[in-house]
């Protein structure tokens, strides 16, 4: 589990390097954004985090709340501050969990 922005940035850059060498994010690799998103929602790192999450690919992101540290409502409110499109939010909140857990 990635615990802070610097770990995410390092991991994201490794994936970007792999892409430049024609590797793709493995299909079975997912990142959930529970504690990362609320901690940095009001920080200058927020735009960088959004960039790195987009670099990982919307099909590899999952919403989580990290309850009881943050409520689902708090985490969702923080997530909305990152400027993700409706398509990106739908992937994190609906499509990816359905696919991962075979919920149809």
Steps between C-alpha positions, in 0.01 A plus 500: 500500500625847414479717810579848378543722198873441469451123475227554241723738305788251499274214396326711236831603350609136484181418310557798268853382431359156424247651259777680317662160463163371369381329819141548615353518848420136582130432454466354850668791683264738683559803723247611756510863601362493855753667725700676229215716371377659827848566636605704198168654387600844630869476425719624216559132414138452389562573130805275495305218660222536243762490222659182639164329548406583143836363385415170669178492297138548604436128452743424783358729771256410778317710754545412867425704811760373750218489755511565796784746438284677239133447429395413145340846477823674602705302252254556216491875573881506490509297178273753329758773568752332267321600181439152362254477213166324540641215290801462732279515811261241356794268434626532862160486669300259283663332201830380650350349818238323287766354275740409781236330715297360207190698599267527204 
